[in-house]
Amino acid sequence: MGDVNPDVGTTSKADTQEETRFENEAKDGDLSEFGKAGSTSSLLDAVSVYDIFVSYSSDSSDVPREFETVLRQNHPDLTVYCDGDDSKTGSSGLQETYIAADKTHCMVAFLSPGYIQSSQCNEEFNIVLARHYAQDSVLLIPVHTNALETVPRRFTSIPCIDMGSGTGEIALLAEKLADMVMRMKLRQSLCSALIFKQKLQERRAADFKRRFRLEGGQVVRNSTMSVEVKSGDVVYSFAEDCSKLAAIMCAVMKQRAPGLTCHLRPSNPTQRWGQLQSADLVVMFVSDLFISSLALLEELYMVLWRQRLEDQRTIAYFVQCDHGASTPFHLQALPFSVSLEDNLWRRLERASSNKSPRYMVDVDGVRGTFRCTVPQNLALTAAVQDILHLMPHRQGR
């Protein structure tokens, strides 16, 4: 069981020495070094900015493939990315598709019954839809062919083109889109990522109000039903700038659920992949330093691939840390349950009389004294309660 001892008193000389000792140990250990290797800048820079992304499902591929052929023949100067829902598999294919959707000027989504049911097609569509709402320079063109009788409401926020399957109509659509893309490329890219972030922050605040409340300076769930987590494996993925936050969350979680097995200190790559493949839950602290690490991004896409295959339950839990980078865009649209950057936690701090807590941590071979701010503590406490309700091995009381 992890030893957690919150102390809101003043910092003593002994406390400072203990923190310094742990800082020095962490610099030499696996914890702080994890996530440093590699950089995504070369990967992202190497990916072309596609002019048109053709998104379709394999159940209705004739029209989109003819559309692709017409585009390539009549407009060889345009770069085209074509992706059916069965053409890219595994975490590397998932990463390629996400980055292509992130960097395209235009997506043409050929809606069909299979497209509506496909997780991959929905994810591609939603990335570009999010860019559209963030006022990024992107065109999203849903196309309704004869393969679909009705268009579900979630796809109707963007005007849908209703077309048949005739060669003439396909060629006309290709010409119109080519012209629109060329005109767009002449304009300056205008991205209002701040607007998008603000809307997500408002949504998280509303979700917090629905599920939690502040009581006695502590975050508690509104639900009267308590749960006991008896077992389970939790893996933490983070860059060195979030190592303290991950250690605190791990220790608090072990205190509330001693039966959990938490993997905090990175092991060798082979064991690490095994942990990520078998864990009941993977908690990922996403920061700018995190997304600059090739090793950590590989973990993220592998876990997202697992999530897609096991869509009946939650595999990944995302915590947003110091994440100010506007690209790659699709990482802003991850389902962050908690963001340490939200104004919500600073507002709650003003309503709380708590001071910055100090945690004595002894979990998974990591020992030391950690401090965090009151807003960080409130956010991590909410995240721990959230995670315990997601764990598969639990019992209501």
N, C-alpha and C positions, 0 to 999 in steps of 0.2 A: 504494500500500500504506500502511495506517495505521501510524504510528509509536507503538509501545507500549513503555514502559520502566518496569517495576515496580521501585520502589526502596523498601526497607523500612528505610532509614536514618532519622536524625533530621531534623526540619524545619529548614532553614536560613533565614536572612533573605531570601535570593534566592528560595527556594521560596515563602515567604509572599507576597513581592511579586508573583511570577508568578501565584499563585492569585488574589490581589486584582485584578490586571490583568484576568485572564480573567473574574472575577465581574463586574467593571464592564462589560466588553465584552458579556457574556451578557445583562446587564440591558437593554442597548440594542439587542440583536440579536433575530433571529427566534426563536431557540431557546427562551429563557426566556419569551417572550411567548406562545408557542404553547399553546393549551389554556385560555387565560384567558377567551375570549369566551363569554358566555352562561352560563346556569345551568339545571340540570335541575329545580330545586325547583318552578318554576312548572309545568313539564310534568307532573311526578309528582303534584303537588297537584291539578292540573286533571283527572286521570283518576279516574273514579268508583271507589269500592270496590264491586265487584260482589258481589251475594249468591250468584248461581249462575253458573258458567261451564259451558256445554254444549259438550263437546268430542267431535267425531265426524269420520268420514271421508266424503267425497262418495260412496263406493261403497255406503254404507248409510245414507242420510240420512232416510228416511221416518220411522222411529221417533223419532230425536232431534228432528226438526222438529215432529212432533206433540207431543212432550214439551214443547218450548219454547212451542208455542201454548197448551197446557193451563196451563202455569205463568203465562203472561202474562194469560190470561183469568181464572183463578181467584185469582191473587195479584198484582194490579197494583202492590202496594206493594213487591214484590221487584224488584230490578234484575237483569237477565239478560243475559249476554254469550254469544252463540252464534257458534261458529267451526268451520266445516268446513275441511278441509285445503286447499281450493282457493279459500277466500273472502278470504284476505289474502296479498298477494304483495309482493315487494320488501323492502328493508330497513326502510321505514317500517311496513309491515304486520307484519313480524317484531317490531319494537319494540313495536307496539301489543299484539300477542298476548302477548309476554313480560310486559309491565306488567300486563295484565289477569289473567294467571295469578298474578302476584305479589300482586295486591290482592283476589282473590276470597275469599269466605268458604267456598265449596264448589265443587268441580269434579265434574261427572257425565261420566264418560268412557264413551262407547258403543263398546265394542270390536267390531271387525270385521276381516276379512282386510286390507282397505285401511288400517285404523287401525294394525294391527301393522306394516305396511310403510312407513307414512308418517313421514318425518323430523319434520315439523311436529307431528304428533299425539304422537309419542314425546317431543319436547321439551316440549310443554305438560304432558304427564303427568308427566315427570320433575321439572319445576319444582315442581309441587304435591306430588309425592312427597317431594322434598327438604324442603319446608316441613313436611310431616307428620313426617318424621324429626327435624326440628329442634324439634319440639313447638310449632310455630306453631299458632295457632287456625285450622285449616282442615280441612274434610271432603273426603276423596277417595273417590268412589263409582264404582268400575268396574262397568259394566253389561254383562252377557253376553246378547245376544239370539240369536235363531235363526240369525243370519248367520255365527256362528262356532262351529265344531264343538268345538274345544279352545282353552283359554286358555294362551298361552305362560307359562313359569315366571316371567319377569321382571315379569309383571303380576299375579302371585298373592300378592305380599307384603301386599296389602290385600285383605280379604274381598270377593269379587265377587258381585254380585246377579245371579241367573239369572232372566231374565224373558222372556216371549213378546212378541209385537207387538200384542196386543189392546188396544183403547182402555181397557178397564177396568183392566188392569195398568199402563198408562202413567199414568192418572189417579191410581191408588193410589200409585205411586212419586212423582209430583209432590207429592201431599199429604204424604207422609212426609218428603220432603226439605225442603219448605217449613217444616214444623214443626221439624225439626232445626236449620235455619238460624236461625229466629226464636229458638229457645232459646239457640243459640250467641251470638247478638248481645246477649243479656242478660248474658252472662258477660264478665269482664275478659279481654282478650287476653293470653295468656301465651306469650312467645317465648323459647326457650332457644337463641339463636343460637350461644352459646359451645360448647354440646354438639356442634352440627353442625360448627363450625370445628375442634374438637378431633379429631373423627373424620376429617375431611379431612386434617388435619395428620398423623395417624397413618398414613393411607394413603400420603401422599407420602413419609414417612420409610421405610416398607416398600418403596416403589418405588425410592427412592434406594439402599437397601441391596442390592436385587436387581441394579441396573444400574451402580452406582459404588462406589468405595472411596477411602479417603484414603491416599496414598502419598507419602512425603517432604513432607508438609504440603500436597500438592496433590490435587485431585479428579481421578481418572482413571476411565475406563470399565473395567468388568470384562471386556468383550468383547476378544478378542485381535485381532479384525479391525479394521484402520484404514481410514479412508475419506478420499479426497481430493476436495474440492469444487472443481470447476474454473470454475464460473460460476453466476450466479443473482442475482436482485434481492431485496433485503431492505429493507422499509420499517419504520421505528420510529414508534410512536405513543405519546405520553406527555404528561403535564402538566409544568409547570415544576419541580415538586418532585422529579421523577425524571430531570431532564435530565442530571445527572452520571452516573447509573447507565446511562442509555441510551448516552451517549458512551463510557463505559468498555467496555460490552458490544460496541458497534460496532467499537471499535478492536481489541479482543482478537480478534473474529471476523475482521477484515481481516488481522490478523497470521497467523492460522491458515489462512485461505483468501483469498489476495490476489486471486483472480479474482472475488470477490463484488463486486457494486455495492450499497453501503449508502446509503439515503436517510435522513439524520438531520435535517438542517436543513429545516424546512417550506418548501415553495414556495407559489406562489399556489394558490387553491382549485381551479382547473381542472386544473393539473398534479398537485395532490395527489390528486384523485379518480382521475386516470389512473394514478398510481403504485399506489394501493390496488387498483385493478381488475386490474392486470397483474402485480403483485409475486408472486414465487414463495412468499414468506413475509412475513407481517406480525407483528412482535413488538410486543405491547401491554403497557405497564407500567400496571397498573390500581391507582389510589390513590383516596382520597376526593376529592382535587382533580380527578382524571381524571373521575370520575363526576359532578362538579359542572359539567362543561363540556358544553354542548350540541354543540359542534363535534366533540369527541372521542367522545361517545356516538354521533353519527351515523356516525363512522368505524367504531366497534365493531360497530354493527348491520349496516352495509354489508359488513364483513368476515365476520361470521357468516352473512350471506345468501350470500356467495360460498362459504363453507365448506359450506353445505347443498347448493348446486348442484354442488360438486366434492367430494363426500363420499368419493371414492376416495383422496384425499391430504390432508395437513394444510396449511391455508392460514394459520391463526392460531395464534400461540404466545403464551400469556398468562403474564405474570409479576406476581405479587401483591406490591404494595409496602405503603405505609401505608394499609391499607384496613380501617378499623374500623367503618364505617357498617353497620348491620344492614339497611338498606333502600337501594335496591330489592333484594329477596331473591335474585332470579335472578342478579344479578351475583356473589353469593357462590358460586354453584354453577357458575361458569365453570370449565372444565378447566384450572386453574392447574397447570402442570408444575413451577413453582418459586414458592415464597412466601418472600420475604425476612423474613417475620415468624416463620417456623417455628423452634422450639427446636432443631431438628436442627443448624442452622448454628452456634449457640452451643456446642452439645456438641462439634462437630467443631473449633471454635476451641480448646477446652481440650486437644484431642489434637494440635494443630498448634503449632509453635514460631514461626510466621510473625507478623510485625507488620503494622500497617496499611499497605497498599501505596500508593504514589504513581504515577500514570500520566501520562505525557506523551502527549497525544492530538493527532493531526492527521488528521482524517477528515472528508470531505464539507464542507470549509470551516470546520469547527470546530476551533480550536486552543486549547490551554491545558493546565494541570496539574489533574488531578483526584485526589482522595483518596476512599477508601472504607474501611469497617471490614473486619476479617478475615471476619466472617460474611457480609457482603455480597459480598466477593471470592470466597468459596467458592461461594456461591449463583450468582453470575454465571458463574463458570467452568463449573459443572455445566450451566447453561442453554446456554452456547455450544456445549459438546460435544453436548448434546441437539439443538440446532438444526442443527448441521452434519450430523447423521445423518438429519435430516428433509428436507434440501434435495434437490430432484429431480435436480440435475446433480452427481452424485458418482460416484466410482469406487472399488471395493473393492481392497484391496491385501493 
